[in-house]
Each structure stands twice: as structure tokens, then as C-alpha cells.
Amino acid sequence: MAAESSFDVVSKLDRQEVDNAVNQTAKELSQRFDFKGTGSTIEWSGDQGVEIKSGSEERAKAALDVFKEKLIKRGVSLKVLDAADEPKISGKEYRLPITLKEGITSEDAKKISKIIRDEFPKGVKAQIQGDELRVSSKKKDELQAVISLLKGKELDIALQFVNFR
């Protein structure tokens, strides 16, 4: 009898890469001529978020674009960002709060396990374990097919596949 193989589907955030992107964005905002005199800054706000402050709405949105560009260069998916559509005015400055999403919610986990059950009704099992999903099967080829399937789907969260055994 063949042993069961498995892997975990997770949605984790590489904090160091995000921190590097925040620092690079802050440096660029302080040096670029089109941001001079606008008071544009980016900084961590709490544990799960970043905040952009600027003197105008357009500059706040442009700073968000610079931040997204830095994240892409560092290999961080933009699906982790949950930015407000419009900057909020606070006194004389515009604030744009950005929340960083981490972990798979229970409804996303159910959606992913349904996708797996629909495509692989017999041999593949998916179990929800907190904020991650364990996928197991007797055949490693089926597990690799599940990974390919999930990479091809347009989901609202950034997925990583870890602990393949």
C-alpha cells in the first residue's frame, strides 16, 4: 500500500520583503522630483497595515502605485493588498490606509476545497486546518495537478504551496 502524500495551501506574507518595499518606497518618495514638497510619506501603521500620507489626492494615489511597483519587484503578490479606493482627507493631508491580508479565511478555504473536490472527486482529499488547507492523495501526480489547477484559478488571495511530502 502506497503512503499518502500531502502539501499545505497557505497564504503567508513575507514581512521582510514588504518591509523592504516600504523602505524603498519611502526613499523614492523623498527623492523624486514629482513628490518634492507634497509631504508624501509611507509608513507602517500597526501590525497588519501600511499608511500613505500626502498633501494631495493624486500624489497619494501615485505613492500607492510606487509601492505596488516595489512589491512586484520583490516578488510579493498584489493580492495581499487591501487598499481603500479613495484617500481620506484628514486636516490638510490625505491618508490612504492599506491593509495586508494574510491567511486563508474559512469561506476561501471552503471555495478552494470545493474546486478540488469538483476536479478530483475520488483520490484527493482537502482538509481545512485553521488558516491553511491540507491536500492529500496517494498519487503525487494528482497533487501536482491540484497545484497547477489552483495556480490557474483567479482567486482573491495569494496562495503558496508548502510542506510537499
N, C-alpha and C positions, 0 to 999 in steps of 0.2 A: 504494500500500500504506500502510495506516494505521500510525502509530508505536505502539509498546507503551506503555501507561500502567501505573503501578505505585504502590504505597504500602507502607509498612512497618508491621507489627503489633509493638508493643513493650510492655513492662511496666516503666515507669520510675517512680521515686519523686521527688516534688517535695520535696527536702530542706528548702527554706526553709519551706514550708507545714507540714511535720511538725515542724520546729524551733519554729515559731510556736505550734503546737498544744501542744507540750511545755511551752513557757514559759507559755502561758495556763493550762494545767492546773496547773502548779506554783504560779502566783499564786492560782488559785482554791482549791487545797488549803490554802494558807497563810491564806486569808481566811475560808473558810466555817466557820460555827459547828459543823457536824456533824463537821468534821475537826480542830477545835481539840483539842490535847493528845493526838492519836493518833500523832503523829510521821510522818504520811503525806507522802511526797515522791515526785517523779518526776524522773528524770534520764537522760541518755544513758549507755549502757554500751557502749563500743566503737563501731565504725563502723556496724554493722547492727542496733543494738538500743536499747531503752529499758528501764529497770527502775523498777518501782514498789515502794516500801518503806513498810510501815505497821505499827502496833502490833497490829492485829487483822486477821483474815482478811476479815471483812466490809468493813472500810474499804479494804483493798487492792482488793477487787472493785469497790467504789464508785468508787475513784480511776480504775480502768480504764474504767468507764462514763463518767466525766467526760472522760477522754482521748478515747474514741471519739466523744463528742458534739462535742468541739473539732475533731477530724479531719473529721467530716461537715460542720461549718460552713465549713471551709476547702476543701471540695471534694476531699478525699483519700478514696479508696475504702477501706473497711474490709477489703477482700480482701488488702491489703498486710500486715495484722497477723497474726502467728502467736504468740498468747499462750498461756501454759500454762493448763491448766484450773483448777488449784488453786494458790494461793500456797504457796511452800516456806517452812517455818519455819527461821530461822537465828538461833539465840540467842533473843533476846526479840522479834525482829521478823519479819514476814512479807515475803518478797520474791516479786515477780511479774515474771519476765523476759518481755519482748516482743521478738520478732524481726521485723524489717521485710523483707518479701520484695520482691526486685527482679529483673527479667529473666525471660525465659521459659525454663523447663527444656526439655531435648530431648524428654522424653515429652509435655509440654504442647504443644510445637511440632508434634510428630507428630499429636497429637489434633486440633489446630486445622487442620492441612493435610488430614487425613482428612475433617473436616467440610466443608471447601471442595471437595475432590475429589468427595465424595458428592453435593453440591448442584449443583456446576457442573463436570460431567465433561469438557467439551470446551475451552471458551475460557479458563479461568482456571488459572494456574499458581501454586503456592506453593513457595518455596524457603526452607529453614532456613539462616540466616546467623548463627551464634553464638547469642546470646541474643535474637535477633529473627527475624521471618519476613517475607520479601518476597513480596508478592502482585502478580502482573502479568496483564494482559489487553489485548487490542486495543480493547475497548469499555469506556469509563468507566462506563457504566450498570451493567455487570456488577460492577465494582469497588465501586460504591456499594451494590449488592445484597449483596456479601460483607460490607461493613461493617455493614449492617443485620442480616444473618444472625448475625454474631458478637456484636453488641450484644444480640441477643435470646437467645443461648445462656447458660445458667447455668454459667460456668466458674469455677474456683477462683482465678483470677488476675485482677488489674485490667489491662485492655487499653487502650492508646491507639493511635491510627491517625495516623501522621506521614508526611511526605515524599510527599504525594499529587501525582503529576506525570502 
